[in-house]
Structures are given as C-alpha cells and as structure tokens.
Amino acid sequence: MKNIQLPKWTMAIPAAAILAYLLTGVNDSIYLKLILATLLIGSVIASVHHAEVIAHRVGEPYGTIILAIAITTIEVGLIVSLMLAGGDGVKELARDTVFAAVMIIITAIVGICLLSGGIKFKEQLYKLQGVNAALITLMAIVVLTLILPNYTTTKPVGEYSTSQLIFVSLVSVVLYGGFIFMQTVRHRDYFLPKAAASAEEHAEVPNNPTATASFIFLLLSLVVVVLLAKLLSKDIESIVLDLGAPQSVVGVIIAAIVLLPEGLAAYRAVKADRLQTSLNLALGSALASIGLTIPAVAMVSIFTSMPIVLGIDTSSTVLLLLAMVTIMFSLATGKTNVQQGIVLLVIFASYLFYTVVP
C-alpha cells in the first residue's frame, strides 16, 4: 500500500462549492448560479475520482456498493427534503424520481457502456450469475413498487394503504439485503471480473489515510451535488414549465444530476475493459435507488400522513417492462456487443420523448 497524493482540484472544487452555496443567502444573481452549475459538474467529476480511489482500496464489489449506497442515501435525503417542503407534484415526486433513476440506469448508463465497450473491444465478458441475480431482484422490486399499486383496490389507483406501504417496504429491504449478502458474502465471486486483470488493476493500492481522505471528500462531493441540485431545481422547474413540458421532467433532470457520478464511474470502468465493475455499479445502483428509496419515502408518508402516488401510468409501464425485458435478454449470454447498447439507448430516447410529449 502506498501514500498516494490526491489531486488538489478534487478537494478544492467541493470546498469552493460549499462556499459558493453559502453565498446564495446574500447573492442570488444569475452569475452566481452559473458558477454553482459549473461547480456542480466539477463536484461530480471529483466524486468519481474519490470513488475510484476507495474502490481500489477495498476491492470489488465493495467499492461499487459504497458508491451506490452513498449516492442513494443522498438521493433519499433530497427527495424527503423536497417532500417536506411541499409544493406542486409532491405526491408523485418519489415515484417520478425513482422511475427516472431506474430508466436512466438500465437504458442510458448500461446502454452507453455496452455501446462504447463494444466499439472499442468488440465483445466484453462478465459473470452471468451475478448479473442474473441483480436483474431478477430488480424486476421483482420494480413490479411490486411501481406497477402493482395500479391494481390494488384498497386506495385510489396508484396509491398503497398504510399496511401495504409497510409490507412493500419490508419486501424491498429484504430483497435488497438478500442481494447484498449474496454479493459480499455468499457468492462474492459472481461479481468479480471474469477477464484477466488489466494494468490499471495492478497499480499501487492506496493506504488507509489516503482512502479515508477520499471517503470524506466523496461524501462532501455528493452532499454538494445534492445541495446544488436542490438549489437549482426551482430554476430547472421554471425552465421546464416555461417550455410547456410536464412536471415529471423535473424528476428526470434531478435524477440525471444525482446519477452523474455513477454514470461517469461506470463509463470509465468500461473504457478500461472492466465491464464487470461497470455492471456492478449500474445494476447495484438501480437496486439501491429503488430498494432503499421507496421504504424511506414510505416511512415519511406514514409518519407525516402525506399521501404518495407510487404507481406509474400505462405508457411508463410499457416502457419499463420493455427496458427490463431488453436488458435481461441483452445480458443473458455472458458477452456484450454494440447492438445491445444501441437498442437500450433507443428505448432511453423513447422514454425521454414520451416524457416530454406524453
């Protein structure tokens, strides 16, 4: 293990973003918001660097789990804070954001990774057992949380009763917890790279002080991303509504911003011919996003008596099932190619189009 110096910009940008955020109390100019938007992107890039340092220190699949859970925790905090603040679309906020996160991950992030990896390496390998476990778990959770509420009769269409919310929350936690146990204890080998280690994987492993510093700055960077996303969300919402787009587009934009660190980390992994790491990041993130967010917002709904709508509409259901079936067939052979990435990206483009033009 080696005491590796972290690049100064990866520590300076999140710190500068915090200072700029504090200035919003005394300055609300358009120039400051442009600076904040720039620092937001910089913080995303910094978070990716720190996540990779941590992943290199703890090894797979623990590094990808740390990033997925960290970002999901921040995502939950953002959704809950916006729910408690009230306003238009609060009942559908959790549903729109979680649905957007799942669609972005399984069609956009995975699609880009499969396409770019196929272009550069023609075919890439991964462990079929681990991917299958992730996909069947994800399928069960998305149906129980986003589709089934439309077919229950206790509450209005799309809503769960209190007992149903408690049940689906417990089921989600059990499914996600079972997957994590399998990934880290029972069948950890299913999630380790299938191909021979690359030169990058032979690089010197950072020591504990370096990894600890990266963990601290990773959390700081992720907090910055969410704080700035929340701060800029009103401006984003105003732009979206001025353009005549539906309210749900705001959830798509916020989910995309929050998922940028994982998306960049997955892309960098696949470009280094580490598809297994990329899929661990993407699918693990999708599972964490829905498996942890839904129980959290359900508890907020129960304790605050705030109704929430979880059921997605018919067109969204069709697109979600199409995306799930496509990715399950795409990742059913242990090898990937460019066509699979193209199909997933077309589904993502369709999702975006029908979100803007319902």
N, C-alpha and C positions, 0 to 999 in steps of 0.2 A: 504494500500500500504506500501511496505517495501523497505528500502535501502539495496538492495542485492549487495554484493560484486561480481564483475565479476572475473572469474578465470584469474590469471595473464598471463597464457600462451595464452589466446585468444587475449590479447593486445600485448604481446611480439612478437609473431610469425609474424603478419603483419608488425610490425615496423622493425623487423630483415630482413624481405623480402625486404622492401624498401631499407634498407642499402645495402643489397647484390646486389640488382638491380643496385644501383648507382655505385657499384664496377665494373660492367661489362664494364665500359668505360676504365678501366685501367688493367683489368684482364679478359681474355677470355678463361681460361683453362677449361678442361673437369671436373675438380674437383669442380669449381665454379658452373658449370651448373648442376652437380649432387646435390649440395647444394640448388640451385634455385628450382630444381624439387621437392626436399623434402619440402622446404618452401611453394611451390605452394600447395601441398597436405595439409600441416598444415593450410594454409590460408583458404582453402576450408572448413575444419572442423571448424575453428574459425568462419567463416561467418555463418555456420549453427547454431552455439550456439547463436550468436548475433541475428540472425533472429528469433529464438525461444523466446528469451527474449522480443523482440519487439512485436511479435505476441501475447505473453501472456499479454502484457501491453495494446494493442489496441483491442484485441479480434478478433474473426473471423467475416467476412472474410478479414478484413483489413490487418492483419498480412501477410497473403499469397499474397495479392495484392502488398504490399510493396516489398516483396522479388522478386516477378515475374517482376515487373516494374524495380526495381533496376538492376537485372541481365540482363534484356533485354536492358536497356539503355547502360550498359557496352558492351553488345554483339554488339549493333549498332555501338558504338564507335570503337570497334575492327575491324568490317567489313569495315567501312568507311575509317579508317586509312590505312588498307591493300589495299583498292581500290585505294586510292590516291597515295599510294607508287608505284603502278603499278606492273608489272611482269606478269609471266605466269598465266593463269587461272583467271584473274581479272574479265572478263566479266561474268564468271559463279560462282564467289566466293559467292555472296549473295545468289544465288539460292541453291548452294551446302550446305552452312551452315544452311540456314533456313530449307531446306528439311531434312537435317540430324537432326536438333533440333526437328522438329515435329515428325520424326520417332523414335528418341531416347525417347522422352517423352511418346508418346501414345503406344509404344510397349515395350520398355525396362523398363522405370520407372514405368508405370502403371502395366506392366506385373509382375515385381518383387514385387510390393506392393500387387497385388492380390494373387500371389503365396505364399508369406511369411505370409500374413494375413490369407489366407485360411488354411495353415499348422498349424498356431498357434491357430486360433479361429474357424476353420471350415467354418463358414459363417460370413460375416460382412455386416452391414447395412449402407445405405447412402440415401440422399434425391434425389429422381428420377428427380424432376422438375429442380433442379439446374444443374445436370449432363446433362440432355437433352438440356437445353438452351446452355450450353457450347459446346456440340458436334454439334448441328445444326449450330451454329455460326462458329465453326472451319471448318466444311465441306464446307460452303459457301466460306470462305476466301481461303482455300487451292485450291479449284477448280478455283476460279477467278484469283488467283495469280500464281499458279504453273502448271495448266493444260490448261486453256483457251488460253494462249499465243501461244500454238502449233497449234491452229485452227483459228487464225485471219490471215488476208491476207494483211494488210497494210505494215507490215515489214516482214523480214525473219522469218522463223519458230522459235518459242521460244522467240521472241522479241515483245515488245509493242512499239507503236509510242508514241510521247510526250503526245498527248491528251489522249491516252489510259492509259499511266502511271499515269497521273493526275487523271483520273477517277477512276482507280483501287485503287489508294492511298486514295482518298476521301471515297470510299466504305469501304475499310479496316478500316479506322479510325472511320467511322460511326458504323460499325458492332461491333468493339471492345468497342467503347464508349457506345453503347447501352447495351452491356453485363455488363460493369462496373456499369452503372446506375442501372440495374436490380439487380446486385449482392450486391450493397451497399445501395440502397435507396428503390426501388420499391418492390423487393422480397428478401430482405436480409435473411428472414427465410428459403429460399430454400437452403442456403449454410451453415446453422448451423448444428452441429452434431445431428443426429437422435437418437443415443443411449444415455443412461444416462451418465452424466459427469463422467470421470474417476478420480481417486485420484489425478493424476497429475494436472487436471484442477482446483482442489480445493487449489492448492499451493498458497502461498502468492504472490500477484501481485506486480511486481517491480514498484518503484515510478518513477516520471518523470526524475530526474537526471540519474538514472540507465538506463532507456530506451533511453535517449538522448545519453549517452555514448555508448550504444550498437549500436545505429543507426550510429554514427560516425565511430565506428570500423567496422560495417558491410560494409559501403561504402568503407572504406580503404581496407578491405579484398577483396572486389570484384574488386577494382581497381588493387590490387596486382595480383589477379588471371588473369586478362586480360593482364596486362603488362608482366607478366612472360609467359603466353601462347603465346603472340605475339613474345616475345624474343626467346622462344624455338621453334617457329613454323618453322623457317628455318631449324633447326636441324631435326625436325619431318619430314619436307618435303623431306630433303635429304635422311633420312632413308626409307621413303615410296617409293621414286623414285628408290633408290638402290635395293629395294626388288622387283621392277617391278610392283608395284601397281599403279592404276590410280591416277591422281591428285585429284580427288574428295574425296579420302580417307583422305586427309589433312583436308578438311572441316568437315568430320565426327569426327576426333580426336579433333579439336578445339572446335566444338560444345559440345562434350562429356565433355571436361575440363570445359567449361563455365557453363554447366548444373550440374556439380557435387554438388554444394551447394544445389540446389533444389532437386536433386535426393536423397541426404542423408537426407534432412529435411523431404521429403515425406516418405522415408523408416522408419525413426524414429517415425513418426506420426502413421503409420500403425501398427508398432510393439507395440505401446501403445494403440491399438484398437481405433484409431481416423482416420478411413478411409475417413470420410468426409473432414477432413483437408488435407489428402494426395491427394485426388482427386481435391480439390480446388487448391492446389499447382501445380499439374501436368497439368491439363487442362487449368488453368489460365495462366500458363507459356507458354503453346503451343500457346494460343491465343495472348498473348503479344508478343511472339517471332516473329510470322508471321504478326500479325496485326499492329505492330509498326515498325518492321524492314523494311518491304517492302516499306512503304511510305518514310522512311528515305533514303534508298538507291536510291529510285526513284528520290527524290529531288536532291541528289548528281549527279545522272546520267544526269538529265535535266540541272542543272546549270554548270556542267563541260563538257557537250556534250560527256560524256563517255558512250558508249553502254553497256547495260547489258542484259544478257540472263536469263529469268525467267522460261521458260518452261522446265519441266523435260522430260527425254526420256520415251520411251514406257514401258520398264521394270520397271522403277521407278514409273510410273503412275499406273501400275498394282499393285505394292506393296503398294503404298499409299492408293489406293482405297480399297484394301484388308484389310489393317490395320484399315481404317476408318469404314468399314462395320463391321469388327470383334469387334471393341471396342464399336460400337453403339449397337450391339446385346448383348455384354457381360454386358453392363451397362444399360440394358433395364428392369430389374426386381426389382431393389432396394436391391438385395442381390448379393454377390460375392462368388466364390469358387475357388479352386485351378486350375481346368481345364481351366478356362478363362485366368488365368495367364500363364499357360503352352502354350496355343495357341498363345498368344501375344508374348511371348518370342521366340517361333519358327519362327514367322514372322520377329522378330527383327534379329534373326540369319540368316534368308534367306536374309534380307536386307543387312547385313554385307557381307555375302558370295558373293552375286551378285554385290556388290560394288567393292569388291576386284577382283572377277572373272566375269567381265561383259559378 
